[in-house]
Amino acid sequence: MEETVKDRLIKFIEYLGLSKNRFEEICGLSKRYVSNISVSIQPDKVKKISLNFPELNTGWLLTGEGRMLNGPYERINQILFKEGITQKEFAKGTGGMLSFLFPSIYENAQKNPGDPVVLKQWVDALLKRYPKYSEEWIMTGEGDMLKEGGRKKIPLYDAESIGGHQDIVADTNTPVGRVAEWIDAGDWFPGATAAIRHYGDSMIEYPSGSILALKRVEDTSLLINGRNYVIETSEFRITKQLQDDGDCIMAYSSNRETYPDGRQIHAPIRIPKASIRHIDLVLGCVLKEYSNGPIPIIHK
């Protein structure tokens, strides 16, 4: 069954660790509002929720596209995941190990979720516990996750892209969003934002089973014709050479094999722009799936 706006809102409430009733009280919504959502959420209600919980990506809430959390909150979550600790454990401390942190942060976040002071408390406490991370990266997303001198690691997502063989493509039942491992990008891919597994034989430059280092394309009007990208729609995720074609994107394979009658085995795919969720530029390819040291480069 397709995920609904109601499903996504409940997922966010569960992430907060709140009851539906408490969430409704904070946002000034009527009792049982969440339970009674049928199709969508009225704009005035979205505004109330956004004012009280600025970390929520309302685009994700309404469409399912992108990540659940906005900006700094998403990056804080990435760090906590990497360090193997939950948000609540971080704020309240576990077994005295984090007793020097601010134990009131979690309570303050529940009482004043929209207060920017709460975000500053999170960041200050995070950097006190884990000083190797960059405050600039947390707050703006710019620069490296680690401070100068640290090794930059990128998330290897527990999802896959398929080059396509005889119309086989990776579906999106496993969304890009769950991190399987953090890997060291070394000095080869300074602009990389993520990595993903690749399978198939339609892109001859990328061995099946390798990992692609990716950089998210924020403005799809800036696609470079002929470059390789991972493109995700509501139906599939594939790796192809892309060409802009007006309202569509043409996706080509570098494997030019043909059938006996001359037709291409890996025929071009025409993708409507309206169906595209994400596009990532392929920066290069690696073979080693898990590494504490620099990744061995196969192609760039």
Secondary structure, DSSP 8 states (H G I E B T S, - for coil): ----HHHHHHHHHHHHT--HHHHHHHHT--TTTTTT--S---HHHHHHHHHH-TTB-HHHHHH--S-SB-HHHHHHHHHHHHHT--HHHHHH-STTTTTTS-TTHHHHHHH-TT-HHHHHHHHHHHHHH-TTB-HHHHHH--S-SB-TTS--EEEEEEEEEE--BTTB-B-SSS-TT-EEEEEE-TTT-TT--EEEEEE-SSSTTS-TT-EEEEEE-S-GGG--TT-EEEEEESS-EEEEEEEEETTEEEEE-S---B-TTS-BSS--EEEEGGGEEEEEEEEEEE--SS-SS---EEE-
